[in-house]
Amino acid sequence: GPLTGLFDMTVFEADWVCPVSSAPIANGAMGIQDGRIVEVGPSVGGVDRIRFPGCAIIPGFVNAHAHLELTILRGFLEDLEFITWIRTVTASKQQKLTRHDLLVSARLGVLECLAAGVTCVGEVMDVGTSWQAMQEYGLQGVAYQELFGPGDIHVDESLQGLMRKIDAMRPQQTETRKLGVSPHAPFTVAPRLFRMVKEYAKAEKLPVTIHIAESADEERYVRIGEGPFADRNRERDFHIEVAGCSPVAHLDRCGTLDADTLLIHVIRIEDSDLDILRRTGAAVVHCPKSNAKLGHGIARVVEMSDIGVRMSLGTDSVASN
């Protein structure tokens, strides 16, 4: 009967319970049964009661952009120019750190999230150890599998590698822990690969996240095919397709922008980009500490928010904040 519910429910009480979707409740209570919130109010019946005096109970925070695999690199990449920073991260990942190192690193990142009250994350992972760490500790969110393919010659290989990785991880998806894909950035992903990844993501119902409009060097690369990223790709004999427009417009032309796309940084934009964001319904994750640390400037957050762009906050990796 109705009484059995009282015995298997745990009630948490606090000075404030803040549901966010409704007004805060002074001296509120929250009933939990089988891992789900079943009741919230000024008083909730139940035998097993735990009180948190002087506290507020709130939903967990969401960190919409992180690289938990890189937690171990904290303080390792100080005062570097952006291109050197990127090259050092890549070299460290590929040459110095084993898969086990990157698993330990991801676990540390997950624990830091949970200790800070972050229960949901938009994680961009390369090796995939974050997916395992998120499962081990119960961190929710989307783990986006990163992919790279700056030269046209890499496109098919990159896409096939991505599909293999997603297929292998898919069985572990849950209602609140899902996979996505992350074509890295315009200087590491050929236009054809952007198009193909988006087609694949749409067909497989996978969300997409992309680093875009982050730095002056990236903007030069997209607009005129010059600067350090262009030099780096030419050194490796990759053909550079010059987009001749803003980075956001470039993604729009590649067909990657819609309501299932989360754009990271979005600092270097012009007025016409605001129209693109509004028209496509793409969301933006603002990473103020990373933008400041790497000296990339200040995003037009208020304007984006004013025109109805969905905004979120992220930390980026601890190697860049």
Buried (B, 14 or more C-beta within 10 A) or exposed (E): EEEEBBEEBEBBBBBBBBBEEEEBBEEBBBBBBEEEEEBBEEEBBBEEBEEEEEEEBBEBBBBBBBBBBBBBBBEEBEEBEBBEBBBBBEEBBEEEBEEEBBBBBBBBBBBBBBEEEBBBBBBBBBBBBBBBBBBEEEBBBBBBBBBBBBBBEBBEEBBEBBBEBBEEBEEEEEEEBBBBBBBBBBBBBBBBBBBBBBEBBBEEEBBBBBBBBBBBBBBBBBBEBEBBBBEBBEEEEBEBEEBEBBBBBBBBBBBBBEEBBBBBBBBBBBEEBBBBBEEBBBBBBBBBBBBEBBEBBEBBBEEBEEEEBBBBBBBBBBBBB
